[in-house]
Amino acid sequence: MNSYYDKINELAERIVSGRAQIGREDKAGWHEALTTAQVGAEIISADRGGIPAAVSACSFEDRSLRRLIEDAVEGWAKASGIWFKEQAILKSSFNGEMFSRGSESRVYLSLDRTTVTKYLDPYQRNDGGLLMALRNISIFNHLFPDAAYRVVGYSRDDDDRFRIVVEQPFVFGREYSFEDYLHLGIEDRVIGMFAEMGMFPVEDDTTFFANEKYYVRDIHYGNIIEQKDGKLVVIDANSSYNEHYLREFSDDIGFYLLTD
């Protein structure tokens, strides 16, 4: 493993263990699901993989820069033993098949049916590149710890698209149809749950909640599970910083660079 990778792993381990601070923002409770696999890729993305300054001045939306960062993460992930082939996960999944599939991820249920492995598309939900996709995972985990994602590695699919590989607890409970979600009052309970978190619908859109700090989108019947004790659990959502907060407090959020 080269010295650049060593620096990444050393800093990632310090951050995950709580021995290093992520910006100035209070992130109490963020470390429970944080992994070196996640933080290491964040560091590479923030540092733009050691890419020369002339190239790194490009926007994260620039596809050539995206690929350079992906390749840098891929090299580090392979050296660190956290680069996965999807077929290996498929062989170890329950019934040896995909559990579900959507536009944003492919999902595999573990043999013991306690966890799911998801192959996430980092660009489906954000235009801030891989770094912001990983930060959004932390925000989801902070808001919905009962269904927290653990980033375990990275991969590419059969179409050569970069994927974040995460594990998530398999949440047992009742799933609702669209009709039941509305007519059995589940939507109203979800609104109340978010109100307790200090978040409210944006322009009466009950799939989109916000406060001064966070946005949570894609809240609908398919992403809500009711457990036996009656607790509602959000199993998937598009969570991110409120864009106004992000602009004003980007220094407090902290995007670590190896050159700091």
C-alpha positions in Angstrom: 0.0 0.0 0.0 1.5 3.4 -1.0 2.1 6.4 1.3 -1.0 8.3 0.0 -3.2 5.3 0.9 -1.5 5.1 4.3 -2.4 8.7 5.0 -6.0 8.2 4.0 -6.4 5.1 6.2 -4.7 6.8 9.2 -6.9 9.9 9.0 -10.0 7.8 8.3 -9.4 5.6 11.4 -8.9 8.7 13.6 -12.1 10.2 12.4 -14.1 7.0 12.8 -12.7 6.5 16.3 -13.6 10.1 17.2 -10.0 11.2 17.6 -10.2 13.7 14.8 -13.0 16.3 14.2 -15.0 16.5 11.0 -15.2 20.3 10.6 -16.6 22.5 13.4 -20.1 21.3 13.2 -21.4 19.2 16.2 -21.8 15.7 14.9 -22.6 13.9 18.1 -24.0 10.5 17.3 -22.7 10.4 13.7 -19.9 7.9 14.5 -22.1 4.9 15.2 -22.5 3.9 11.6 -19.4 5.6 10.2 -16.8 3.3 8.7 -13.3 3.8 7.4 -14.6 2.7 4.0 -16.9 5.7 3.9 -14.5 8.3 5.4 -11.5 7.2 3.2 -13.5 7.8 0.0 -14.7 11.1 1.4 -11.1 12.1 2.0 -10.1 11.1 -1.5 -13.0 13.0 -3.0 -12.3 16.1 -1.0 -8.7 15.9 -1.9 -9.7 15.1 -5.5 -7.5 12.0 -5.4 -4.3 14.0 -5.4 -5.4 15.3 -8.9 -3.3 18.3 -10.1 -4.8 21.7 -9.3 -5.5 22.6 -12.9 -7.8 19.6 -13.3 -9.3 19.7 -9.8 -10.6 23.2 -10.6 -13.3 21.5 -12.7 -16.8 21.2 -11.3 -17.9 18.0 -9.6 -20.5 17.8 -12.4 -17.7 17.4 -14.9 -17.7 13.7 -16.0 -14.0 13.6 -16.6 -13.3 14.7 -13.0 -15.9 12.3 -11.7 -14.0 9.5 -13.4 -10.7 10.6 -12.1 -12.0 10.6 -8.5 -13.7 7.3 -9.0 -10.5 5.7 -10.3 -8.6 7.1 -7.3 -11.2 5.6 -4.9 -11.1 2.4 -6.8 -7.3 2.1 -6.5 -7.5 2.7 -2.8 -10.4 0.4 -2.3 -8.7 -2.5 -4.1 -5.5 -1.9 -2.1 -7.7 -1.9 1.1 -9.6 -5.0 0.2 -13.0 -3.3 0.0 -13.6 -3.5 -3.8 -16.4 -5.9 -4.5 -17.7 -7.8 -7.5 -21.5 -7.9 -7.5 -21.6 -11.6 -8.4 -19.9 -12.4 -5.1 -22.7 -10.7 -3.2 -25.2 -12.4 -5.4 -23.9 -15.8 -4.5 -24.0 -15.2 -0.8 -27.5 -13.6 -0.8 -30.7 -15.3 0.4 -32.0 -17.6 -2.4 -29.1 -16.4 -4.5 -31.1 -13.7 -6.1 -31.7 -9.9 -6.1 -34.2 -8.9 -3.4 -35.3 -5.7 -5.1 -34.2 -3.2 -7.7 -34.9 0.4 -8.3 -33.5 3.3 -10.3 -31.1 4.2 -7.4 -30.0 0.8 -6.1 -29.9 -3.0 -6.3 -30.7 -4.8 -3.1 -29.7 -8.2 -1.8 -31.0 -9.9 1.3 -28.4 -11.8 3.5 -28.6 -15.5 4.0 -29.7 -15.1 7.6 -32.2 -12.4 6.6 -30.9 -9.8 9.1 -29.2 -7.4 6.7 -29.5 -6.2 3.1 -26.7 -5.2 0.9 -27.4 -2.3 -1.5 -25.5 -1.2 -4.5 -26.1 2.6 -4.6 -25.8 4.9 -7.5 -24.0 8.0 -6.0 -25.2 10.3 -8.7 -28.9 9.5 -8.8 -29.8 11.7 -5.9 -27.3 14.6 -6.0 -25.2 16.7 -8.3 -22.4 17.2 -5.8 -20.4 14.2 -6.8 -19.3 11.2 -4.7 -18.3 13.3 -1.7 -21.8 14.7 -1.3 -23.4 11.3 -1.9 -21.3 9.9 1.1 -22.2 12.9 3.2 -25.8 12.4 2.5 -25.5 8.8 3.8 -24.3 10.2 7.1 -27.2 12.6 7.2 -29.7 9.8 6.6 -28.0 7.8 9.4 -28.2 10.7 11.8 -31.9 11.2 11.1 -32.9 7.6 10.9 -30.5 5.5 13.0 -32.9 2.4 13.1 -32.1 1.8 9.4 -28.6 3.2 9.2 -26.4 2.4 6.3 -22.8 1.2 6.8 -20.6 1.8 3.8 -18.6 -1.4 3.4 -16.9 -0.8 0.0 -17.3 0.1 -3.6 -17.9 -1.6 -7.0 -18.8 -1.1 -10.6 -21.8 -2.6 -12.2 -22.0 -4.4 -15.6 -22.3 -1.1 -17.3 -19.1 0.2 -15.6 -21.1 2.6 -13.4 -19.5 3.4 -10.0 -21.4 2.0 -7.0 -21.3 2.5 -3.2 -21.8 -0.8 -1.4 -23.7 -0.5 1.9 -25.2 -2.8 4.4 -28.4 -1.9 6.2 -30.5 -3.8 8.9 -33.4 -5.7 7.4 -36.4 -4.0 9.0 -39.2 -6.5 9.7 -42.7 -5.1 9.8 -45.8 -4.2 7.9 -45.5 -2.7 4.4 -48.3 -0.5 3.1 -49.9 0.0 -0.2 -50.5 3.5 -1.5 -54.2 3.3 -0.6 -53.6 2.0 2.9 -50.9 4.6 3.4 -53.5 7.3 2.8 -56.7 5.8 4.2 -55.3 4.2 7.3 -53.8 7.5 8.5 -50.2 6.4 8.1 -49.3 9.5 6.1 -50.6 11.7 9.0 -48.5 9.7 11.5 -45.5 10.2 9.3 -46.1 13.9 9.2 -46.4 13.8 13.0 -43.1 11.8 13.3 -41.3 14.4 11.2 -42.8 17.3 13.3 -41.3 15.7 16.4 -37.9 15.9 14.5 -38.6 19.6 13.8 -39.2 19.0 10.1 -42.3 19.9 8.1 -43.7 19.4 4.6 -42.3 21.8 1.9 -45.2 23.6 0.2 -47.7 20.9 1.4 -45.6 18.1 -0.3 -45.8 15.2 2.1 -42.9 13.4 0.3 -40.5 16.3 1.0 -39.7 17.5 4.6 -37.2 20.2 5.7 -35.9 22.3 8.5 -33.2 25.0 8.6 -30.5 22.4 8.3 -31.7 19.3 6.4 -33.9 18.2 3.5 -35.5 14.8 3.3 -37.2 13.8 0.1 -38.8 10.6 -1.3 -40.9 9.9 1.8 -43.7 7.7 0.5 -45.5 4.4 1.3 -42.8 2.2 -0.1 -40.1 3.7 2.2 -42.0 3.3 5.4 -42.2 0.1 7.6 -44.4 -0.2 10.7 -42.8 -2.5 13.2 -44.7 -4.8 15.6 -44.6 -2.2 18.4 -46.2 0.4 16.1 -43.0 2.3 15.4 -42.7 3.7 11.9 -39.2 3.3 10.4 -37.9 5.2 7.3 -35.9 2.6 5.4 -34.9 4.8 2.5 -34.9 8.5 1.7 -33.0 11.2 -0.1 -31.4 13.1 2.8 -29.2 16.1 2.3 -28.2 19.4 3.8 -30.6 22.3 3.2 -28.9 24.2 0.4 -29.1 27.5 2.3 -27.4 25.9 5.3 -24.8 24.3 3.1 -23.9 27.7 1.5 -23.7 29.5 4.8 -21.9 26.9 7.0 -19.7 24.9 4.6 -16.7 25.6 6.7 -18.4 24.3 9.8 -19.5 21.1 7.9 -15.8 20.4 7.1 -14.5 18.8 3.9 -11.1 17.4 5.0 -8.1 17.8 2.8 -4.8 16.0 3.2 -3.1 19.3 2.4 -4.6 21.0 5.5 
